[in-house]
Amino acid sequence: MAKKVVATLKKQGAGKNVAKVIRMVKSEKSGAYTFQEEIVATEEVKDFLAKK
């Protein structure tokens, strides 16, 4: 399924400079880890990972 998403992003031409970023976030209430996924521009990847 992931191959289809990547293929459609490449076909449109607008998705050439994007990356899917997954960050692990620890919940303060339960202490469990959750995953936060987002598609961001390649220039903004470091900023996204630096946020808490």
Phi and psi in degrees as GROMACS dihedral restraints (atoms count N, CA, C in turn):
[ dihedral_restraints ]
;  ai    aj    ak    al  type     phi  dphi    fc
    3     4     5     6     1   -64.1    20    10
    4     5     6     7     1   -31.8    20    10
    6     7     8     9     1   -63.5    20    10
    7     8     9    10     1   -36.2    20    10
    9    10    11    12     1   -66.4    20    10
   10    11    12    13     1   -41.1    20    10
   12    13    14    15     1   -63.6    20    10
   13    14    15    16     1   -45.5    20    10
   15    16    17    18     1   -64.8    20    10
   16    17    18    19     1   -40.5    20    10
   18    19    20    21     1   -65.1    20    10
   19    20    21    22     1   -39.9    20    10
   21    22    23    24     1   -70.9    20    10
   22    23    24    25     1   -33.8    20    10
   24    25    26    27     1   -66.3    20    10
   25    26    27    28     1   -37.5    20    10
   27    28    29    30     1   -72.3    20    10
   28    29    30    31     1   -33.2    20    10
   30    31    32    33     1   -67.2    20    10
   31    32    33    34     1   -36.6    20    10
   33    34    35    36     1   -72.5    20    10
   34    35    36    37     1   -25.0    20    10
   36    37    38    39     1    88.1    20    10
   37    38    39    40     1   -27.1    20    10
   39    40    41    42     1   -80.4    20    10
   40    41    42    43     1   -19.4    20    10
   42    43    44    45     1   -94.6    20    10
   43    44    45    46     1    17.6    20    10
   45    46    47    48     1   -71.1    20    10
   46    47    48    49     1   -28.5    20    10
   48    49    50    51     1  -109.9    20    10
   49    50    51    52     1    39.0    20    10
   51    52    53    54     1  -123.5    20    10
   52    53    54    55     1   156.6    20    10
   54    55    56    57     1  -140.8    20    10
   55    56    57    58     1   144.3    20    10
   57    58    59    60     1   -90.0    20    10
   58    59    60    61     1   121.0    20    10
   60    61    62    63     1  -113.5    20    10
   61    62    63    64     1   131.8    20    10
   63    64    65    66     1  -119.6    20    10
   64    65    66    67     1   125.5    20    10
   66    67    68    69     1  -123.7    20    10
   67    68    69    70     1   140.3    20    10
   69    70    71    72     1   -91.9    20    10
   70    71    72    73     1   127.6    20    10
   72    73    74    75     1  -124.1    20    10
   73    74    75    76     1   132.7    20    10
   75    76    77    78     1   -91.3    20    10
   76    77    78    79     1   128.9    20    10
   78    79    80    81     1   -75.5    20    10
   79    80    81    82     1   134.5    20    10
   81    82    83    84     1   -74.3    20    10
   82    83    84    85     1   -30.8    20    10
   84    85    86    87     1   -72.6    20    10
   85    86    87    88     1   -54.3    20    10
   87    88    89    90     1  -101.5    20    10
   88    89    90    91     1   -18.8    20    10
   90    91    92    93     1    83.5    20    10
   91    92    93    94     1    -0.5    20    10
   93    94    95    96     1   -81.6    20    10
   94    95    96    97     1   155.0    20    10
   96    97    98    99     1   -94.7    20    10
   97    98    99   100     1   140.3    20    10
   99   100   101   102     1  -125.4    20    10
  100   101   102   103     1   161.9    20    10
  102   103   104   105     1  -111.1    20    10
  103   104   105   106     1   131.4    20    10
  105   106   107   108     1  -110.6    20    10
  106   107   108   109     1   118.1    20    10
  108   109   110   111     1  -110.6    20    10
  109   110   111   112     1   141.8    20    10
  111   112   113   114     1  -157.0    20    10
  112   113   114   115     1   146.6    20    10
  114   115   116   117     1  -100.5    20    10
  115   116   117   118     1   117.8    20    10
  117   118   119   120     1  -128.1    20    10
  118   119   120   121     1   163.9    20    10
  120   121   122   123     1   -67.6    20    10
  121   122   123   124     1   149.9    20    10
  123   124   125   126     1   -62.8    20    10
  124   125   126   127     1   -27.0    20    10
  126   127   128   129     1   -71.8    20    10
  127   128   129   130     1   -22.5    20    10
  129   130   131   132     1  -101.1    20    10
  130   131   132   133     1     6.7    20    10
  132   133   134   135     1   -63.9    20    10
  133   134   135   136     1   -46.2    20    10
  135   136   137   138     1   -64.4    20    10
  136   137   138   139     1   -38.3    20    10
  138   139   140   141     1   -64.8    20    10
  139   140   141   142     1   -39.7    20    10
  141   142   143   144     1   -64.0    20    10
  142   143   144   145     1   -42.5    20    10
  144   145   146   147     1   -74.2    20    10
  145   146   147   148     1   -23.8    20    10
  147   148   149   150     1   -77.0    20    10
  148   149   150   151     1   -24.9    20    10
  150   151   152   153     1   -67.7    20    10
  151   152   153   154     1   149.4    20    10
